[in-house]
């Protein structure tokens, strides 16, 4: 990926990205020169430098009355990310307490695009409950192969077992965390249903995939009972 795109993902503003990349390409520069190379006005340049200094991603030395700026080195970005992670971890207990206290039974969350689908699978992994699914046509591993492998690792770490019902003519690679059975006379469908804990996740694999998570214990229990009936009728896959 382009460095600018990664920095954007980390929350850097466009001007911060320009200033940081200019500094990274040069050993030491005055603010005026940075402004010219970054093609931004001096005021924006100074504001970006101030933020980069606060983040510990830039430093300066004073020679006379002139400040010369430089980055603290690309590896400092990893420390910056770790510090952010530590800050988030420090507030997680309080946020989790507030989330549980104020959670609305029966809430529905909508997701769109590949990032949204990632959020659904991460929710499945973090819940730590066994997953019961039907309707898969292998879209997950085909559309998101790298993340699919990461998801398998998360399942193993959290000891999550999956039962998956698929069409008879579908072929799946068996693994340690998934048990497959098939049902005859099923039509191909872009919709995949996952039941885990008190939640139901439905993913629709269109050109831009969409999904919903329904968090309702009664609904999840009902879906699970239907799944159990189908599972009993389904045939084991030939090893």
N, C-alpha and C positions, 0 to 999 in steps of 0.2 A: 504494500500500500504506500501511497505518497505520504511523506512526513506531515504535510499540511492537513491531510484528511484524518490522520491519527490524532494530531494535536487538537483538531476540531472536536473529535469524539471525546477528548479529555476535558472539554469545556473551555478551551482557549478561544478568545475572541479573534476575529479576522486580523485586527491590528496587532494583537499580541503574537499571533502566529508569524506575521511578516517581520516583526522586530526580532523575535526569537531566532528565526531562520537566518536573518542577516547577521546577527551576533554569532551564530554558530559557524558561519562561513568565514568570519574574520577574527583575528586574535584580540583586537581592542579598538574601539571606535568612540568618537565623540557623538553626542546626541544629534548634532546637526547632520553629520555624515550618515548616521543610522536613518534619520528621517528621509534623506534623499534616496538612499539605497532601497528603503522599504516603500518608497513612493507614498508617504503619508505626511500630513502636516505636523509641525513641531509639537503642537499641543497634544495631539493623539499619540505621538511618539513618546513624549514624557509620561503620559498616563500609562501607556503600556509598559514602559521601563519600570515605573513605580510598582505595578502589579507583579511583574516578573521578579523584581527585587524582594517583594513581600513573600512570594512563593519559594524563594531561595533558588530560583533558576537563573538569576543574573547577579553580577556583583560589579563594583567599580573601584577604581583607585583615583585619588585626587592628585594631580600634578599641578602645583600652583593653585589657580582658581578653576581649573578645568577638570571635569570628570570624564574618565575613560571607562567605557562599559565593556563587559565581556560576559559570556555565559559561564555557568559553573560546571559545564560539561554535560554531554547527553545522558550519561548514566545517572545523573541527578534526577532525571525524569522518573526512574524506577523508585527512588526514595520518595519522590513527591506523591506517586500513586500509593505507595505503602502507607504514607502518613494519612492520606485521604481515607484509605481502608480502615486504619486504626481509629480515625475520628468517627467513621460510620459505626464501627463495632461498639464504640463507647456509648452511642445513643440507642443501639438496637434494643436493649432490654426495656427502656422506657417507651420506645415506639411500639414494640410488640405488645406491651401492657395496654397502651392506648388503643391499639388495633383490635385486640381481643375484647376490650371493654365496650368499644363503640361499634363492633361489627354488626351488620344488619343481616339477619337470617334471610336466605333466599336471594342474596345479591347476585347480579349478573354482570360480568365484566367482558368487554368486547376487545378483540385484538386484531391487528391488521398487518400484513406484510411478514417478511421473514423474521424480523426482530420480534414481532408480536408472537409468532409461533414459538420462537426460542423461549419467550417468557412463559408460555404454557408448559413446555417440557421441563423447564427449570422448576416450575411450581410442582409438577408431578414428582420430580426428584427430591425436592426439599420437603415435601409432605411426608415422605418416608413410608407411604402406604403402598400395598400391592396394587398393581394396575390391571384392570380388566378391559380389554379393548376389542372392537370389531369394526370391520369395514376397511382395513388397511390394504392398500395396493402397492405398498413399498415406497410411497411418495417421500416419506421422511428421509430414508437413507439415500434416495436418488437426488432429492433437491438440496439436502443439507448433510452431505456425507461426513464432513469433519465434525460437525456438531453432533451428529448421530453417534459417532464413536465416543465423544465426550459424555454424551447422555448415558451410554452403556457403562462407562466408568463410574458415573455418579450412582447409577442403579446398583452396581456391585458394592460401592462404598456404603450405601444406605440400605443394603440387603433388600432391595425391592424386586419382587418377582412379578412377571407379567404373564397373563393368560391372554392369548390372541386368537380370535376366530377369523379365518380367512376363506376365500373361495377355493374350491377344490383344485382348480387349475393354476393356482398361484403357487410359486415356489419361494420358500423363505429359508435363509440360512439359520439353522438352530444355534442357540447359544445358551450359556449357563443361566441367564436370567429370564428367558422367555420360553413358554410352552405353547406350542401351536396345535390347533385343531381346525378342521375344515367342515364347511357345510356345502352340500350340493345345491344347484339351482339358485345361487346368489348372483345378482347382477353387479357389474362393475360400478363403483360409486366413488365420487371425489370426497365424500364425507367419512370421517373416522371418529368414532366415539370412544372416549376413555372414561372409565369410572374408577375413582381412587378416593379413599376416605369418604368425606362428606361432599365430594365434588364430582361434577360431570364436565368433561372438556370435549367439545365437538370442534374438530378442525376440518375446514373445507379447502381442499387443495386445488384451487383455481389458479390462473396465471399469477395473481397476487393473492396468496393464501389468506384466509380469515379464520378466526376462531372465537369461541366463547367459553367462559368458565361459569358454570352455574353452581353456586355454593349453597346447597340445601340438603340437609341430612335425609329428609323424607324422600326427596326426589332421587337422591343417590341410592338409597336403599331399594326403591322401586326399580330403578334401572338395573341394579345388581341382581335382583330376583329374576328379571327377564334374561339377563346374561346367563345366570345359572341354568335356566331352562335350555337355552341354546347350547351351552357348553355340554350338557348331558346328551343332547341329540347329535352333537358334532362328532366327527371321526378323528382319531389321532393321526398325525402326520406320520408317514413311513420314514423311519430313520435311515 
